[in-house]
């Protein structure tokens, strides 16, 4: 049985994702994403489950930055988890009793319309996480009447659901990833995703276009691109890329090698099965067989047999 760290405390959506990804694993709650990943780097945990991307708010910056620095780690799996918020309170609490609600700021943002409509006079207080909010409400004599969080948090802290599905949108999804120390990659499945962090060699006109061209000319479709500051001054950025395919695919391998030639550094974050099961459309001339034929043709010319 492996031990997996996760963004805690108990009752977070991340714990729910971990239970789905690795139900038999021992769970290690960590106070933040950095601590969860550091537990893997230090050998305290065999892997970590952390949020990477949300369909409403985009990339999770703390995760993006932690993966870009420190000892390298590799993504080996992903999970798309529908985000369903509940209004949680101590047993016996009625809607009319709720005057102070506590939750994470992101949850407040995603449930703003419900709270304004159903609890217009309630004050909303920010917490470190939705699970921490539920924990606060569960404490005897708590100044908070209710929390907004995952149903799993109610189970952990003895709260009941006053209302469920209170998010302003019912199609919100968070993408979680399982991260492990570098090692053998998952085998290609035909429905894979590859992730990289890319650092520019220098800032010049067309620098981003040069990187994108490495993907375009080989028919590699990007699923996410995001810039993050390097911290070394205004205007200095590195880039996160997610794209279709496995590094074992010829078109993907050549694109990654092309980026390595023109960029200061490329950090490989992994090739792993896509949670949505979608397969890429292989453009004419970019299948593995096409690359093999072209390479054989070039070898023949170089050897004088062409």
HUBEL-V260504 format. One record per residue. N is the residue number from 1. OMEGA is omega as a letter, one per 20 degrees, with the letter a starting at -180 (999 if undefined). NEAR is the number of other C-alpha atoms within 8 Angstrom. Layout:
# HUBEL-V260504
n=N omega=OMEGA near=NEAR
n=N omega=OMEGA near=NEAR
This chain:
# HUBEL-V260504
n=1 omega=a near=5
n=2 omega=r near=8
n=3 omega=a near=11
n=4 omega=r near=14
n=5 omega=r near=17
n=6 omega=r near=16
n=7 omega=a near=15
n=8 omega=j near=13
n=9 omega=r near=10
n=10 omega=r near=9
n=11 omega=r near=15
n=12 omega=r near=16
n=13 omega=r near=9
n=14 omega=r near=13
n=15 omega=r near=12
n=16 omega=r near=10
n=17 omega=r near=12
n=18 omega=a near=12
n=19 omega=r near=10
n=20 omega=a near=7
n=21 omega=a near=8
n=22 omega=a near=7
n=23 omega=a near=7
n=24 omega=a near=7
n=25 omega=r near=10
n=26 omega=a near=8
n=27 omega=r near=8
n=28 omega=a near=9
n=29 omega=r near=11
n=30 omega=a near=12
n=31 omega=r near=9
n=32 omega=a near=8
n=33 omega=a near=13
n=34 omega=r near=9
n=35 omega=r near=9
n=36 omega=a near=17
n=37 omega=r near=13
n=38 omega=r near=8
n=39 omega=r near=12
n=40 omega=a near=15
n=41 omega=a near=10
n=42 omega=r near=7
n=43 omega=r near=7
n=44 omega=r near=7
n=45 omega=r near=13
n=46 omega=a near=12
n=47 omega=r near=13
n=48 omega=r near=15
n=49 omega=a near=16
n=50 omega=r near=14
n=51 omega=a near=12
n=52 omega=a near=12
n=53 omega=r near=11
n=54 omega=a near=13
n=55 omega=r near=8
n=56 omega=a near=6
n=57 omega=r near=7
n=58 omega=a near=7
n=59 omega=r near=9
n=60 omega=a near=11
n=61 omega=a near=6
n=62 omega=r near=8
n=63 omega=r near=12
n=64 omega=a near=11
n=65 omega=a near=9
n=66 omega=r near=11
n=67 omega=a near=10
n=68 omega=a near=9
n=69 omega=r near=7
n=70 omega=r near=6
n=71 omega=a near=5
n=72 omega=r near=11
n=73 omega=a near=11
n=74 omega=r near=12
n=75 omega=a near=13
n=76 omega=a near=14
n=77 omega=r near=11
n=78 omega=r near=13
n=79 omega=r near=10
n=80 omega=a near=10
n=81 omega=r near=9
n=82 omega=a near=8
n=83 omega=a near=11
n=84 omega=a near=12
n=85 omega=r near=14
n=86 omega=r near=14
n=87 omega=a near=13
n=88 omega=r near=16
n=89 omega=r near=15
n=90 omega=r near=12
n=91 omega=r near=6
n=92 omega=r near=4
n=93 omega=r near=10
n=94 omega=a near=7
n=95 omega=a near=6
n=96 omega=a near=5
n=97 omega=a near=7
n=98 omega=r near=12
n=99 omega=a near=11
n=100 omega=a near=12
n=101 omega=r near=14
n=102 omega=r near=15
n=103 omega=r near=19
n=104 omega=a near=13
n=105 omega=a near=8
n=106 omega=r near=6
n=107 omega=r near=12
n=108 omega=r near=11
n=109 omega=a near=7
n=110 omega=r near=9
n=111 omega=a near=12
n=112 omega=a near=10
n=113 omega=r near=7
n=114 omega=a near=11
n=115 omega=r near=10
n=116 omega=a near=8
n=117 omega=a near=7
n=118 omega=a near=6
n=119 omega=a near=10
n=120 omega=a near=7
n=121 omega=a near=5
n=122 omega=r near=10
n=123 omega=r near=7
n=124 omega=a near=9
n=125 omega=a near=8
n=126 omega=r near=8
n=127 omega=a near=11
n=128 omega=r near=8
n=129 omega=r near=9
n=130 omega=r near=17
n=131 omega=r near=14
n=132 omega=r near=11
n=133 omega=r near=16
n=134 omega=r near=20
n=135 omega=r near=10
n=136 omega=a near=9
n=137 omega=a near=16
n=138 omega=a near=12
n=139 omega=r near=7
n=140 omega=a near=5
n=141 omega=a near=4
n=142 omega=r near=9
n=143 omega=a near=6
n=144 omega=a near=11
n=145 omega=a near=14
n=146 omega=r near=14
n=147 omega=r near=15
n=148 omega=a near=17
n=149 omega=r near=16
n=150 omega=r near=15
n=151 omega=a near=11
n=152 omega=r near=10
n=153 omega=r near=16
n=154 omega=r near=14
n=155 omega=a near=10
n=156 omega=a near=9
n=157 omega=r near=9
n=158 omega=r near=8
n=159 omega=r near=14
n=160 omega=r near=10
n=161 omega=r near=11
n=162 omega=r near=11
n=163 omega=r near=8
n=164 omega=r near=9
n=165 omega=a near=8
n=166 omega=r near=11
n=167 omega=a near=11
n=168 omega=r near=9
n=169 omega=a near=6
n=170 omega=a near=8
n=171 omega=r near=6
n=172 omega=a near=11
n=173 omega=r near=11
n=174 omega=r near=13
n=175 omega=r near=12
n=176 omega=r near=15
n=177 omega=r near=13
n=178 omega=a near=13
n=179 omega=r near=14
n=180 omega=r near=12
n=181 omega=r near=11
n=182 omega=a near=7
n=183 omega=r near=5
n=184 omega=a near=4
n=185 omega=r near=8
n=186 omega=r near=8
n=187 omega=r near=5
n=188 omega=a near=10
n=189 omega=a near=6
n=190 omega=r near=8
n=191 omega=a near=13
n=192 omega=r near=15
n=193 omega=r near=13
n=194 omega=a near=14
n=195 omega=r near=12
n=196 omega=r near=12
n=197 omega=a near=13
n=198 omega=r near=14
n=199 omega=a near=11
n=200 omega=r near=11
n=201 omega=r near=8
n=202 omega=a near=6
n=203 omega=r near=7
n=204 omega=r near=5
n=205 omega=r near=4
n=206 omega=a near=6
n=207 omega=r near=10
n=208 omega=r near=6
n=209 omega=r near=7
n=210 omega=r near=8
n=211 omega=a near=10
n=212 omega=r near=8
n=213 omega=r near=8
n=214 omega=r near=12
n=215 omega=a near=13
n=216 omega=a near=9
n=217 omega=r near=7
n=218 omega=r near=11
n=219 omega=r near=10
n=220 omega=a near=13
n=221 omega=r near=9
n=222 omega=r near=10
n=223 omega=r near=8
n=224 omega=r near=8
n=225 omega=a near=9
n=226 omega=r near=8
n=227 omega=r near=8
n=228 omega=r near=9
n=229 omega=r near=10
n=230 omega=a near=8
n=231 omega=a near=6
n=232 omega=r near=6
n=233 omega=r near=6
n=234 omega=r near=6
n=235 omega=r near=5
n=236 omega=a near=10
n=237 omega=r near=10
n=238 omega=a near=12
n=239 omega=r near=11
n=240 omega=r near=14
n=241 omega=r near=13
n=242 omega=a near=12
n=243 omega=a near=12
n=244 omega=r near=14
n=245 omega=a near=14
n=246 omega=a near=14
n=247 omega=r near=10
n=248 omega=r near=7
n=249 omega=a near=9
n=250 omega=a near=11
n=251 omega=r near=13
n=252 omega=r near=14
n=253 omega=r near=11
n=254 omega=r near=9
n=255 omega=r near=12
n=256 omega=r near=10
n=257 omega=r near=8
n=258 omega=r near=9
n=259 omega=a near=12
n=260 omega=r near=10
n=261 omega=a near=6
n=262 omega=a near=8
n=263 omega=a near=11
n=264 omega=r near=10
n=265 omega=r near=9
n=266 omega=r near=11
n=267 omega=r near=9
n=268 omega=a near=8
n=269 omega=r near=13
n=270 omega=r near=11
n=271 omega=a near=15
n=272 omega=a near=16
n=273 omega=r near=14
n=274 omega=a near=11
n=275 omega=a near=8
n=276 omega=r near=5
n=277 omega=a near=8
n=278 omega=r near=6
n=279 omega=a near=8
n=280 omega=r near=9
n=281 omega=a near=4
n=282 omega=a near=7
n=283 omega=r near=7
n=284 omega=r near=5
n=285 omega=a near=6
n=286 omega=r near=12
n=287 omega=a near=11
n=288 omega=a near=9
n=289 omega=r near=6
n=290 omega=r near=9
n=291 omega=a near=12
n=292 omega=r near=8
n=293 omega=r near=8
n=294 omega=r near=8
n=295 omega=r near=8
n=296 omega=r near=8
n=297 omega=r near=9
n=298 omega=r near=9
n=299 omega=r near=8
n=300 omega=r near=10
n=301 omega=a near=9
n=302 omega=a near=8
n=303 omega=a near=7
n=304 omega=r near=6
n=305 omega=a near=6
n=306 omega=999 near=8
